[in-house]
Amino acid sequence: MKMKLFDSELKVMEILWKEGDLSAGQLAKVLKERIGWNRNTTYTVIKKCVEKGAIERYEPNFMCHALIERKEAQHYETQELIEKMFDGSREKFFSAFLEEEELLPDEIERLKRLIERKK
């Protein structure tokens, strides 16, 4: 995936990733309950996601299906953050994260294993 999803688009995608395919009406209802969006706002954001190729619509009932996986969006957003805030350096990114965050011992062990697998 090489597309920028804005926060509003990610809100729609999060619901589709969690719930699976939903009609536009169902999405509008969920987003109204969770964040207070009106139907027109939801439909506008769905349309933008369709235009970007992140969602496909199909009948019946204007069903919406995520075309990209959550992991793809996470990867893109992480790469963009590293480029923008850490001069493209993964080392600077990890250093900043590890210096600022308290980690549990089991989290530290999992991170060590991830690093070992990358060697």
C-alpha distances in whole Angstrom, upper triangle without the diagonal:
4,6,9,10,14,16,18,15,14,17,17,14,16,19,17,15,19,21,19,20,22,24,23,27,26,23,25,28,26,25,28,30,27,27,29,27,29,28,27,25,23,23,22,19,18,18,16,13,14,14,11,10,9,13,15,19,21,25,27,27,24,22,18,16,12,10,7,9,10,10,6,7,10,9,7,10,12,12,12,15,17,16,18,21,21,21,18,21,20,23,24,21,23,26,26,25,27,30,30,29,32,30,32,34,32,28,30,30,27,25,28,27,23,25,27,25,23,26
4,7,10,13,16,18,15,14,18,18,15,18,21,19,18,22,24,22,22,24,26,25,28,28,25,26,29,27,26,29,31,28,27,30,27,29,28,27,24,23,23,21,18,18,18,15,13,15,14,10,10,10,14,17,20,23,27,29,29,26,24,20,18,15,13,10,12,13,13,9,9,11,10,7,10,12,11,10,14,15,14,16,19,20,19,17,19,19,23,23,21,23,26,25,25,28,30,29,29,32,31,34,35,33,30,31,32,29,27,29,29,25,26,29,26,24,27
4,6,10,13,14,11,12,15,15,13,16,19,17,17,20,22,21,21,22,23,22,25,25,22,23,26,25,23,26,28,25,24,26,24,26,25,23,21,20,20,18,15,15,15,12,10,12,11,7,9,8,12,15,18,22,25,28,27,23,22,18,17,14,12,10,12,13,13,10,8,11,11,8,9,13,12,11,14,16,15,16,19,20,20,18,21,21,24,24,21,24,27,26,25,28,30,29,29,32,32,34,36,34,31,32,33,30,28,31,31,27,28,31,29,27,30
4,6,10,11,9,10,13,14,13,15,18,17,17,20,22,21,21,22,23,22,25,25,21,22,25,23,21,24,26,23,22,24,21,24,23,22,19,18,19,17,13,15,15,11,10,13,12,9,11,10,13,17,20,23,27,29,27,24,23,19,18,15,14,12,14,13,14,11,8,11,11,8,8,11,11,9,12,14,14,13,16,18,19,17,20,20,23,23,20,23,25,24,23,26,28,27,27,30,30,32,35,33,30,31,33,30,28,31,31,27,28,31,30,27,31
4,7,8,6,6,10,10,9,11,14,14,14,17,19,18,19,19,20,18,21,21,17,19,21,20,17,20,22,20,18,20,18,20,20,19,16,15,16,14,10,12,13,10,8,12,12,9,11,9,11,15,18,21,24,26,25,21,20,16,16,13,13,11,12,11,13,11,8,10,12,9,9,12,13,11,13,16,16,16,18,20,21,20,22,22,25,24,21,23,26,24,23,27,29,27,26,29,29,32,34,32,29,31,33,29,28,31,31,28,29,32,30,29,32
4,6,5,6,9,10,10,12,15,15,16,18,20,20,20,20,21,19,21,21,17,18,20,19,16,18,20,18,16,18,16,18,18,17,14,13,15,13,10,12,13,10,10,13,13,11,14,12,14,17,19,23,26,28,26,22,21,18,18,15,16,14,15,14,16,14,11,12,14,12,10,14,15,12,13,17,17,16,18,20,22,21,23,23,26,25,22,24,27,24,23,27,28,26,26,29,29,32,34,33,30,32,34,31,29,33,33,30,31,34,33,31,34
4,5,5,6,9,10,10,13,14,15,16,18,19,20,19,20,18,20,20,16,16,18,16,13,16,17,15,13,15,13,16,17,17,13,13,15,14,10,13,15,12,12,15,16,14,16,14,15,19,20,24,27,28,25,23,21,18,18,16,17,16,16,14,16,15,12,13,15,13,11,14,16,14,14,18,19,17,18,21,23,22,24,23,26,25,22,24,26,23,22,25,27,24,24,27,27,30,33,31,28,30,32,29,28,32,32,29,30,34,33,31,35
4,5,5,7,9,10,11,13,15,16,17,18,18,17,18,15,17,17,13,13,15,14,10,13,15,13,11,12,10,13,14,13,9,9,11,10,7,10,12,10,10,13,14,13,15,13,14,17,18,21,24,25,22,20,19,16,17,15,17,16,17,15,18,17,14,15,18,16,14,18,20,17,18,22,22,20,22,25,26,26,28,27,30,29,25,27,30,27,26,29,30,28,27,30,30,32,35,34,31,33,35,32,31,35,35,32,34,37,36,34,38
4,5,5,6,9,10,11,12,14,16,16,15,15,16,14,16,16,12,13,16,14,12,15,17,15,13,15,13,15,14,14,11,9,11,10,6,7,10,8,7,10,12,10,12,9,10,14,15,19,21,23,21,17,16,13,13,11,13,12,13,12,15,14,11,13,16,14,13,17,18,16,18,21,21,20,22,25,26,25,27,26,30,29,25,27,30,28,26,29,31,29,28,31,31,33,35,34,31,33,35,31,30,34,34,31,32,36,34,32,36
4,5,5,6,9,10,10,12,14,14,15,15,17,15,18,16,13,14,16,14,12,15,17,14,13,16,14,17,17,17,14,12,14,13,10,10,13,11,9,13,14,12,13,10,11,15,17,20,23,24,22,19,18,14,14,11,13,11,11,9,12,12,9,10,13,12,11,14,16,15,16,19,20,19,21,23,25,23,25,24,27,26,23,24,27,25,23,26,28,26,25,27,27,29,32,30,27,29,31,28,27,30,30,27,29,32,31,30,33
4,5,5,7,9,10,11,12,14,14,14,15,14,15,14,10,11,13,11,8,12,13,10,9,12,11,14,14,15,12,10,13,13,9,10,14,13,11,14,16,15,16,12,13,16,17,20,22,23,21,18,17,14,14,12,15,14,14,12,15,15,12,13,17,16,14,17,20,18,19,22,23,22,23,26,28,27,28,27,30,29,25,26,29,27,25,28,30,27,26,28,28,29,32,30,28,30,32,29,28,32,32,29,31,34,33,32,36
4,5,5,7,9,10,11,11,11,10,12,10,12,11,7,9,12,10,8,11,13,11,11,13,11,13,12,13,11,8,10,11,8,7,11,11,9,11,14,13,14,10,10,13,13,16,19,19,17,15,13,10,11,9,12,12,13,12,15,15,13,15,18,17,16,19,21,20,21,24,25,25,26,28,30,29,30,29,32,31,28,29,32,30,28,31,33,30,29,31,31,32,35,33,30,33,34,31,31,34,34,31,33,36,34,33,37
4,5,5,6,8,10,10,10,11,13,12,15,13,10,13,15,12,11,15,16,14,14,17,15,17,16,17,14,11,13,14,10,9,12,12,9,11,14,12,12,8,8,12,13,16,19,20,18,16,13,10,9,7,10,9,9,8,12,12,9,12,15,14,14,17,19,18,19,22,23,23,25,27,28,26,28,26,30,29,26,27,30,28,26,29,31,29,28,30,29,30,33,30,28,30,32,28,28,31,31,28,30,33,31,30,34
4,6,5,6,8,10,11,12,15,14,16,14,11,13,14,11,11,14,15,12,13,16,15,18,17,19,16,13,15,16,13,12,16,15,12,15,18,16,16,12,12,15,16,19,21,22,20,18,16,13,12,9,12,11,10,8,11,13,10,11,15,15,14,16,19,19,19,22,24,24,24,26,28,27,28,26,29,28,25,25,28,27,24,27,29,27,25,27,26,27,30,27,25,28,29,26,26,29,29,26,28,31,30,29,33
4,5,5,6,8,9,9,12,11,13,10,8,11,11,8,9,12,12,10,12,15,14,16,15,17,15,12,14,16,13,12,16,16,13,15,18,17,17,13,12,14,15,17,19,19,17,16,13,11,11,10,13,13,12,11,14,16,14,15,18,19,18,20,23,23,23,26,28,27,28,30,32,30,32,30,32,32,28,29,32,30,27,30,32,30,28,29,29,29,32,30,27,30,32,28,29,32,31,29,32,34,32,32,36
4,5,5,5,6,7,10,11,13,11,8,12,13,11,11,15,15,14,15,18,16,18,16,18,16,13,14,16,13,11,14,15,12,13,17,16,14,11,9,11,12,14,16,17,16,14,11,8,7,6,10,10,10,10,13,14,13,15,18,18,18,20,23,23,24,26,28,28,29,31,33,31,32,30,33,33,29,30,33,32,29,31,34,32,30,32,30,31,33,31,29,32,32,29,29,33,32,29,32,34,32,32,35
4,6,6,8,10,14,14,17,14,12,15,16,13,14,18,18,16,17,20,19,21,20,21,19,16,18,19,16,14,17,17,14,15,18,17,15,12,11,13,15,17,19,20,19,17,14,11,9,7,10,9,7,7,10,12,11,12,15,16,16,18,21,21,22,24,26,26,27,29,31,28,30,27,30,30,27,27,30,29,26,29,31,30,27,29,27,28,30,27,25,28,29,25,26,29,28,25,28,30,28,28,32
4,6,9,11,14,15,17,13,12,15,15,12,13,17,16,14,16,19,19,21,20,22,20,17,19,21,18,16,20,20,17,18,22,20,19,15,14,16,17,19,21,21,20,19,15,13,12,10,14,13,11,9,13,15,14,15,18,19,19,20,23,24,24,26,28,29,29,31,33,31,31,29,32,32,28,28,31,30,27,29,32,30,27,28,27,27,29,26,24,28,28,25,26,29,28,26,29,31,29,30,33
4,7,7,11,13,14,11,10,13,13,10,13,16,15,14,17,19,18,20,19,21,20,16,18,20,18,16,19,20,17,18,22,21,19,16,14,15,16,17,18,18,16,16,13,11,10,11,14,14,13,12,16,18,17,18,21,22,22,24,26,27,27,30,32,32,32,34,36,34,35,32,35,35,32,32,35,34,31,33,35,33,31,32,30,30,33,30,28,31,32,29,29,33,32,29,33,35,33,33,37
4,6,10,12,14,11,11,14,15,13,15,18,18,17,19,21,20,21,19,21,20,17,17,20,17,15,18,19,16,16,20,19,17,14,12,12,13,14,15,16,15,14,10,9,7,8,11,12,11,12,15,16,16,18,20,21,22,24,26,26,27,30,31,32,33,34,36,34,35,33,36,36,32,32,36,35,32,34,37,35,33,34,32,32,34,31,30,33,33,29,30,34,32,30,33,35,32,32,36
4,7,10,12,10,9,13,14,13,15,18,18,18,20,21,19,20,18,19,19,15,15,18,16,13,15,17,14,14,18,18,15,13,10,10,10,10,12,12,11,10,7,6,5,7,11,13,13,14,17,18,18,20,22,23,23,26,27,28,29,32,33,33,35,36,38,35,37,35,38,38,35,35,38,37,35,37,40,38,36,37,36,36,38,35,33,36,37,33,34,37,35,33,36,38,35,35,39
4,6,8,6,6,10,11,10,12,15,15,16,17,18,17,17,14,16,16,13,13,16,14,12,14,17,14,14,18,18,17,14,11,11,10,10,11,11,9,9,5,5,7,10,13,15,16,16,20,20,19,22,24,24,25,27,29,29,30,33,34,34,36,38,39,37,39,37,40,40,36,37,40,39,36,38,41,39,37,38,37,37,40,37,35,38,39,35,36,39,38,35,38,41,38,38,42
4,5,5,6,9,10,11,12,14,16,17,18,18,16,15,12,14,15,11,11,14,14,11,13,16,14,14,17,18,17,15,12,11,9,9,9,9,6,5,4,6,9,12,15,17,18,19,23,23,22,24,27,26,27,30,31,31,32,35,36,36,37,40,41,39,41,39,42,42,39,39,43,41,38,41,44,41,39,41,40,41,43,40,38,41,42,39,39,43,41,39,42,44,41,41,45
4,5,5,6,9,10,10,12,14,15,16,15,13,12,9,10,11,8,7,11,10,8,10,13,12,12,15,17,16,14,11,11,9,10,11,11,8,6,6,6,10,12,15,18,19,19,23,23,21,24,27,26,25,29,30,29,31,34,34,34,36,38,39,38,40,38,42,41,38,39,42,40,38,40,43,40,39,40,40,41,43,41,39,42,43,39,39,43,42,39,42,44,42,42,45
4,5,5,6,9,10,10,12,14,15,14,12,11,8,10,12,9,9,12,13,11,13,16,16,16,19,20,20,18,15,15,12,13,13,12,8,8,9,10,13,16,19,21,22,22,26,26,24,26,29,29,28,31,33,32,33,36,37,36,38,41,42,41,43,41,44,44,40,41,44,42,39,42,44,42,40,42,41,42,45,42,40,43,44,41,41,45,44,42,44,47,45,44,48
4,5,5,6,9,10,11,12,14,14,13,12,10,13,13,10,11,15,14,12,15,17,16,17,20,21,20,18,15,15,13,14,14,13,10,10,9,10,12,15,18,20,20,20,24,24,23,25,28,27,27,30,32,31,32,35,36,36,37,39,41,40,41,39,42,42,38,39,42,40,37,40,42,40,38,39,38,39,42,39,37,40,41,38,39,42,41,39,42,44,42,42,46
4,5,5,6,8,10,10,12,12,10,11,9,11,11,7,9,12,11,9,13,14,13,14,17,18,18,15,13,14,12,14,15,15,12,11,9,9,11,12,16,17,18,17,21,21,19,21,25,24,23,26,29,28,28,32,33,32,33,36,37,36,38,36,39,38,35,36,39,37,34,37,39,36,35,36,36,37,39,37,35,38,39,36,36,40,39,36,39,42,40,39,43
4,6,5,6,9,10,10,10,7,7,5,8,8,6,7,11,10,10,13,15,14,15,18,19,20,17,15,16,14,16,17,16,13,12,12,11,14,16,19,20,21,20,24,24,22,24,27,26,25,28,30,29,30,33,34,33,34,37,39,37,39,38,41,40,36,38,40,38,36,38,40,38,36,38,38,39,42,40,37,40,42,39,39,42,42,39,42,45,43,42,46
4,6,5,6,9,10,9,9,9,8,11,11,9,11,14,14,13,16,18,18,19,22,23,23,20,18,19,17,19,19,18,14,14,14,14,16,18,21,22,23,22,26,26,24,26,29,28,27,30,33,31,32,35,36,35,36,39,41,40,41,40,42,42,38,39,41,39,37,39,41,38,36,38,38,38,41,39,37,40,42,39,39,43,42,40,43,45,44,44,47
4,5,5,6,8,9,9,10,10,13,12,10,13,15,14,13,17,18,17,19,22,22,22,19,17,19,18,19,20,19,16,15,14,14,15,16,20,20,20,19,23,24,21,22,26,26,24,27,30,29,29,32,34,33,33,36,38,37,38,37,39,38,35,35,38,36,33,36,38,35,33,34,34,34,37,35,33,37,38,35,35,39,39,36,39,42,40,40,44
4,5,5,6,6,6,8,9,11,10,7,11,13,11,12,15,16,15,17,20,20,21,18,16,18,18,20,21,21,18,16,15,14,16,16,20,20,20,18,22,23,20,21,25,24,22,25,28,27,27,30,31,30,31,34,36,35,36,35,37,36,33,34,36,34,31,34,36,33,31,33,33,34,37,35,33,36,38,35,35,39,39,36,38,41,40,40,43
4,6,6,4,5,6,8,11,10,9,12,14,13,14,17,18,18,20,23,23,24,21,20,21,20,22,23,22,19,18,18,17,19,20,23,24,24,22,26,26,24,25,28,28,26,28,31,30,29,33,34,33,33,36,38,38,39,38,40,39,36,37,39,36,34,37,38,35,34,35,36,37,40,38,36,39,41,38,38,42,42,39,42,45,44,43,47
4,6,6,8,10,11,14,13,12,15,17,16,17,20,21,21,23,25,26,26,23,21,23,22,24,24,24,20,20,19,18,20,21,24,25,24,22,26,27,24,25,29,29,26,29,32,31,30,34,35,34,34,37,39,39,40,38,40,39,36,36,39,36,33,36,37,34,33,34,34,35,38,36,34,37,39,37,37,41,41,39,41,44,43,43,46
4,6,8,11,13,16,14,12,16,17,15,16,20,20,19,22,24,24,25,21,20,23,22,25,26,25,22,21,20,18,20,20,23,23,22,20,23,24,22,22,26,25,23,25,29,27,27,30,32,30,31,33,36,35,36,34,37,36,32,33,35,32,30,32,34,30,29,30,30,31,34,33,31,34,36,33,33,37,37,35,38,41,40,39,43
4,6,9,12,14,11,11,15,15,14,16,19,19,18,21,23,23,24,21,20,23,23,25,26,26,23,22,21,19,21,20,24,23,23,20,24,24,21,22,25,25,22,25,28,26,25,29,30,29,29,32,34,34,35,34,36,35,31,32,34,31,29,32,33,30,29,30,31,32,36,34,32,35,37,34,34,38,38,36,38,41,40,40,43
4,6,10,12,10,10,14,15,14,16,19,19,19,22,24,24,25,23,22,24,23,26,26,26,22,21,21,20,22,22,25,25,25,23,27,27,24,25,29,28,25,28,31,29,28,32,33,31,32,35,37,37,38,37,39,38,34,36,38,35,33,36,37,33,32,34,35,36,39,38,36,39,41,38,38,42,42,40,42,45,44,43,47
4,7,8,6,7,10,11,11,13,15,16,16,19,20,21,22,20,19,21,20,23,24,24,20,18,19,17,20,20,23,23,24,22,26,26,23,24,27,26,24,27,29,27,27,31,32,30,31,34,36,36,38,36,39,38,34,36,38,35,33,36,37,34,33,35,36,37,41,39,37,39,42,39,38,42,42,40,42,45,44,43,47
4,6,5,7,9,10,11,13,15,16,17,19,20,22,23,21,20,21,20,22,22,22,18,17,18,18,20,21,24,25,26,25,28,28,25,27,30,29,27,30,32,30,31,34,35,33,34,37,39,39,41,40,42,41,38,39,41,39,37,40,41,38,37,39,40,41,44,43,40,43,45,42,42,46,46,43,45,48,47,46,50
4,5,5,6,9,10,11,12,14,15,16,18,20,21,20,17,18,16,18,19,18,15,14,15,15,18,19,22,23,25,24,28,27,25,27,30,28,27,31,33,31,31,35,35,34,35,38,40,39,41,40,43,42,39,40,43,40,38,41,43,40,39,41,41,42,45,44,41,44,46,43,42,46,46,43,45,48,47,46,50
4,5,5,6,9,10,10,12,14,15,16,19,20,19,17,18,16,19,19,20,16,14,16,16,19,20,22,23,25,25,28,27,25,27,30,28,27,30,32,30,31,34,34,33,34,38,39,38,41,40,43,42,38,40,43,40,38,42,43,40,40,42,42,44,47,45,42,45,47,44,43,47,47,44,46,49,47,46,50
4,5,5,6,9,10,11,12,14,15,17,19,17,16,18,17,20,21,21,18,16,17,15,18,18,21,21,23,22,26,25,22,24,27,25,23,27,29,26,27,31,31,29,31,34,35,35,37,36,39,38,35,37,39,36,35,38,40,37,36,38,39,41,44,42,39,42,44,41,40,44,44,41,43,46,44,43,47
4,5,5,6,9,10,11,12,14,15,17,15,13,15,14,17,18,18,15,13,13,12,15,15,18,19,20,19,23,22,20,22,25,23,22,26,27,26,26,30,30,29,31,34,35,34,36,35,38,37,34,36,38,36,34,37,39,36,35,37,37,39,42,40,37,40,42,39,38,42,42,39,41,44,42,41,45
4,5,5,6,9,10,10,12,14,15,14,12,13,12,14,15,16,13,11,12,11,14,15,17,19,21,21,24,23,21,24,26,24,24,27,29,27,28,32,32,31,33,35,37,35,38,37,40,39,36,38,41,38,37,40,42,39,38,40,40,42,45,43,40,43,44,41,40,44,44,40,43,46,44,42,46
4,5,5,6,9,10,11,13,14,14,13,14,13,16,18,19,17,14,15,13,16,16,18,19,21,21,24,23,20,23,25,23,22,26,27,25,26,30,30,28,30,33,34,33,36,36,39,38,34,37,39,37,35,39,40,38,37,40,40,42,45,43,40,42,44,41,40,44,43,40,42,45,43,42,45
4,5,5,6,9,10,11,12,11,10,13,13,16,19,20,17,14,14,12,14,13,15,16,18,17,21,19,16,19,22,19,19,22,24,22,23,26,26,25,27,30,31,30,33,32,35,34,31,33,36,33,32,35,37,34,34,36,36,38,41,39,36,39,40,37,36,40,40,36,38,41,39,38,42
4,5,5,6,9,10,11,9,7,9,9,13,15,16,14,11,11,8,10,11,12,14,16,16,20,18,16,19,22,20,20,23,24,23,25,28,28,27,29,32,33,31,34,33,36,36,32,34,37,35,33,36,39,36,35,38,37,39,42,39,37,39,40,37,36,40,39,36,38,41,39,38,42
4,5,5,6,9,10,10,9,9,9,13,15,17,15,11,12,10,12,13,14,15,18,19,22,20,18,21,23,21,21,25,26,24,26,29,29,28,30,33,34,32,35,34,38,37,34,36,39,37,35,39,41,39,38,40,40,42,45,43,39,42,43,40,39,42,42,38,40,43,41,40,43
4,5,5,6,9,9,9,11,12,16,18,20,18,15,15,12,14,13,13,14,17,17,20,18,16,19,21,18,18,22,22,20,22,26,25,24,27,29,30,29,31,31,35,34,31,33,36,34,33,36,38,36,35,38,38,40,43,41,38,40,41,38,37,40,40,36,38,41,39,37,41
4,5,5,6,5,5,8,10,14,17,19,17,14,13,10,10,9,10,11,13,14,17,15,13,16,18,16,16,20,20,19,21,24,24,23,26,28,29,27,30,29,33,32,29,31,34,32,31,34,36,34,34,36,36,37,40,38,35,37,38,35,34,37,37,33,35,38,36,34,38
4,5,5,6,5,6,7,11,14,16,16,12,12,9,10,9,9,11,15,16,19,17,15,19,20,18,19,23,23,22,24,27,27,27,29,31,32,30,33,32,35,35,32,34,37,36,34,37,40,38,37,39,39,40,43,40,37,40,41,37,36,40,39,35,37,40,37,36,40
4,6,8,8,9,11,14,17,20,19,15,15,13,13,13,12,13,17,18,20,18,16,20,21,18,19,23,23,21,24,27,26,25,28,31,31,29,32,32,35,35,32,34,37,36,35,38,40,38,38,41,40,42,44,42,39,41,42,39,38,41,40,37,38,41,38,37,40
4,6,8,10,12,16,19,22,21,17,17,14,13,11,10,11,14,15,17,14,13,17,17,14,16,19,19,18,20,23,22,22,25,27,27,25,28,28,32,31,28,31,34,32,31,34,37,35,35,38,37,39,41,39,36,38,39,36,34,37,37,33,34,37,35,33,36
4,6,7,10,13,17,20,19,16,15,12,11,9,7,8,12,14,16,13,13,16,17,15,17,20,20,19,22,24,24,24,27,29,29,27,29,28,32,32,29,31,35,33,32,35,37,36,35,38,37,39,41,38,35,37,38,35,34,37,36,32,34,36,34,32,35
4,7,10,14,17,19,19,15,14,10,9,6,5,6,9,11,13,11,10,14,15,13,14,18,18,18,20,23,23,23,25,27,28,26,28,27,30,30,27,29,32,31,29,32,35,33,32,35,34,35,38,35,32,34,35,32,31,34,33,30,31,34,32,30,34
4,7,10,13,15,15,12,10,6,5,5,5,8,10,12,15,14,13,16,18,17,18,21,22,21,23,26,26,26,29,31,31,29,31,30,34,34,31,32,35,34,32,35,38,36,35,37,36,37,39,37,34,36,37,34,33,36,35,32,34,37,34,33,37
4,7,10,13,13,10,8,6,5,7,7,10,13,15,18,16,16,20,21,20,21,24,25,25,27,29,30,30,32,34,35,32,35,33,37,37,34,35,39,38,36,38,41,40,38,40,39,40,42,40,37,40,40,36,36,39,38,35,37,39,36,35,39
4,7,9,9,6,5,5,6,9,10,13,16,18,21,20,19,23,24,23,24,28,28,28,30,33,33,33,35,37,38,36,38,37,40,40,37,38,42,41,38,41,44,42,41,43,42,43,45,42,40,42,43,39,39,42,41,38,40,42,40,39,43
4,6,8,6,5,7,8,11,12,16,18,21,23,22,22,26,27,26,28,31,31,31,33,36,36,36,39,41,41,39,41,40,43,44,40,41,45,44,41,44,47,45,43,45,44,45,47,44,42,44,45,41,41,44,43,40,42,44,41,41,45
3,5,5,6,9,11,15,16,19,21,24,27,26,26,29,31,30,31,34,35,35,37,39,40,40,42,44,45,43,45,43,47,47,44,45,48,47,44,47,50,48,46,48,47,47,49,46,44,47,48,44,44,47,46,43,46,48,45,44,48
4,6,7,10,12,16,18,21,23,25,28,28,27,30,32,32,33,36,37,37,38,41,42,42,44,46,47,45,47,45,48,49,45,46,49,48,46,48,51,49,47,48,47,48,50,47,45,48,48,45,45,48,47,44,47,49,46,46,50
4,5,9,12,16,18,21,23,24,28,27,26,29,32,31,31,35,36,35,37,40,41,40,42,44,46,44,46,44,47,47,44,45,48,47,44,47,49,47,45,47,46,46,49,46,44,47,48,44,44,48,46,44,47,49,46,46,50
4,7,10,13,15,18,20,22,25,25,24,27,29,28,28,32,33,32,34,37,37,37,39,41,42,40,43,41,45,45,41,42,46,44,42,44,47,45,43,45,44,45,47,45,42,45,46,42,43,46,45,42,44,47,44,44,47
4,7,10,13,16,17,19,22,22,21,24,26,26,26,29,31,30,32,35,35,35,37,39,41,38,40,39,42,42,39,40,43,42,39,42,44,42,41,42,41,42,44,41,39,42,43,39,39,43,41,38,41,43,41,40,44
4,7,9,12,14,15,19,18,17,20,23,22,22,26,27,27,28,31,32,32,34,36,37,35,37,35,38,39,35,36,39,38,36,38,41,39,37,39,38,39,41,38,36,39,40,36,36,39,38,35,38,40,38,37,41
4,6,9,11,13,16,15,15,18,20,20,21,24,25,25,27,29,30,30,32,34,35,33,34,33,36,36,33,34,37,36,34,36,39,37,36,37,36,37,39,36,34,36,37,33,33,37,35,32,35,37,34,34,37
4,6,7,9,12,12,11,14,16,16,17,20,21,21,23,25,26,27,29,30,31,29,31,29,32,33,29,30,34,33,30,33,36,34,32,34,33,34,36,33,31,33,34,30,30,33,32,29,31,34,31,30,34
4,7,10,12,10,11,14,15,15,17,19,20,20,23,25,25,26,28,30,30,28,29,28,31,32,29,30,33,33,31,33,36,35,33,35,34,35,37,34,31,34,34,30,30,33,31,28,30,33,30,29,33
4,7,8,7,7,11,11,11,13,16,16,17,19,21,22,23,25,26,27,24,26,24,28,28,25,26,30,29,27,29,32,31,30,32,31,32,33,31,28,30,31,27,26,29,28,25,27,29,27,26,29
4,5,5,7,9,10,11,13,14,16,17,19,20,22,23,24,25,26,24,25,23,26,27,24,24,28,27,25,27,30,29,27,29,27,28,30,27,25,27,27,24,23,26,25,22,24,26,24,23,27
4,5,5,6,9,10,11,12,14,15,16,18,20,21,22,23,25,22,23,21,24,25,21,21,25,24,22,24,27,26,24,26,24,25,27,25,22,24,25,21,21,24,23,20,23,25,23,22,26
4,5,5,6,9,10,10,12,14,15,16,18,20,21,21,23,20,21,18,21,22,19,19,22,22,20,22,25,24,23,24,23,24,25,23,20,22,22,19,18,21,20,17,19,22,19,19,22
4,5,5,6,9,10,11,12,14,15,17,18,20,20,21,18,20,18,21,22,19,20,23,23,21,23,27,26,25,27,25,27,28,26,23,25,25,22,21,24,22,19,21,23,21,20,23
4,5,5,6,8,10,11,12,14,15,16,18,19,20,18,19,18,21,21,18,19,23,22,20,23,25,24,23,26,25,27,28,26,23,25,26,23,21,25,24,21,22,25,23,22,25
4,6,5,6,9,10,10,12,14,15,16,17,19,16,17,15,18,19,15,16,19,18,16,19,22,21,20,22,21,23,25,23,19,21,23,19,18,21,21,17,19,22,21,19,23
4,6,5,6,9,10,11,12,14,15,15,17,14,15,13,16,17,14,15,18,18,16,19,22,21,21,23,22,24,25,24,20,21,22,19,17,20,20,16,17,20,19,17,20
4,5,5,6,9,10,11,12,14,15,16,13,15,14,17,18,15,16,20,19,18,21,23,23,22,25,25,27,29,27,23,25,26,23,21,24,23,20,21,24,22,20,23
4,6,5,6,9,10,10,12,13,15,13,15,13,17,16,13,15,18,17,16,19,21,20,20,23,22,25,27,26,22,23,25,22,20,23,24,20,21,24,23,21,24
4,5,5,6,9,10,10,11,13,11,12,10,13,13,10,11,15,14,12,16,18,17,17,20,20,22,24,23,19,20,22,19,17,20,20,17,17,21,20,18,21
4,5,5,6,9,10,10,11,8,10,9,13,13,10,12,15,15,15,17,20,20,20,23,23,25,27,26,22,22,24,21,19,21,22,18,18,21,20,18,20
4,5,5,6,8,10,10,9,11,11,15,14,11,14,17,16,16,19,21,20,21,24,24,27,29,28,24,25,27,24,22,24,25,22,21,25,24,21,24
4,5,5,6,7,9,8,10,10,13,11,9,12,14,12,12,16,17,16,17,21,21,24,26,26,22,23,25,23,20,23,24,21,20,24,24,21,24
4,6,6,5,7,5,6,7,9,8,6,10,12,11,11,14,16,16,17,21,21,24,26,25,22,21,24,22,18,21,22,19,18,22,21,19,21
4,6,6,5,4,7,9,12,11,10,13,15,14,15,18,19,19,21,24,25,28,29,29,25,25,27,25,22,24,25,22,21,24,24,21,23
4,6,6,7,10,12,14,12,11,14,16,14,15,18,19,19,20,24,25,28,30,30,26,26,29,27,24,26,28,24,23,27,27,24,26
4,6,8,9,10,12,9,8,12,13,10,12,15,16,15,17,21,22,26,28,28,24,24,27,25,22,24,26,23,22,26,26,23,25
4,5,5,7,9,6,6,10,10,9,11,14,14,15,17,21,21,25,26,27,23,22,25,24,20,22,24,21,20,23,24,21,22
4,5,9,10,8,9,13,13,13,15,17,18,19,21,24,25,28,30,30,26,25,28,26,23,24,26,23,21,25,25,22,23
4,6,9,8,9,12,13,13,15,17,18,19,21,24,24,27,29,28,25,24,26,24,21,22,24,20,19,22,22,19,20
4,5,5,6,9,10,11,13,14,16,17,19,22,22,25,26,26,22,21,23,22,18,19,21,18,16,19,20,16,18
4,5,5,6,8,10,11,12,14,16,16,19,19,22,23,22,19,18,20,18,14,16,17,14,13,16,16,13,15
4,5,5,6,9,10,10,12,14,15,18,18,21,21,22,18,16,18,18,14,15,17,14,12,15,17,14,15
4,6,5,6,9,10,10,12,14,17,18,21,22,23,20,18,20,20,16,17,20,17,15,19,20,17,18
4,6,5,6,9,10,11,12,16,16,19,21,21,17,16,19,18,14,16,18,16,14,18,19,17,18
4,5,5,6,8,10,11,13,13,16,17,18,14,13,15,14,11,13,15,13,11,15,16,14,16
4,5,5,6,9,10,13,13,17,18,19,16,14,17,16,13,14,17,15,14,17,19,17,18
4,6,5,6,9,12,13,17,19,20,16,15,19,18,15,17,20,18,17,20,22,20,21
4,6,5,6,9,10,14,16,17,13,13,16,15,12,15,17,16,15,19,20,19,21
4,5,5,8,8,12,13,14,11,10,13,14,11,12,16,15,14,17,19,18,19
4,6,8,10,14,15,17,14,13,16,17,14,15,19,18,17,20,22,21,22
4,7,10,13,16,17,15,14,18,18,15,18,21,20,19,22,24,23,25
4,6,10,13,14,11,11,15,15,13,16,19,18,18,21,23,22,24
4,7,10,12,10,10,13,14,13,15,18,18,18,21,23,23,25
4,6,8,6,6,10,11,10,12,15,15,16,18,20,21,22
4,6,5,6,9,10,11,12,15,16,17,19,20,22,23
4,5,5,6,9,10,11,13,14,15,17,19,20,22
4,5,5,6,9,10,11,12,14,15,17,19,20
4,5,5,6,9,10,11,12,14,16,17,19
4,5,5,6,9,10,11,12,14,16,17
4,5,5,6,9,10,11,12,14,16
4,5,5,6,9,10,11,13,15
4,5,5,6,9,10,11,13
4,5,5,6,9,10,11
4,5,5,6,9,10
4,5,5,7,9
4,5,5,7
4,5,5
4,6
4
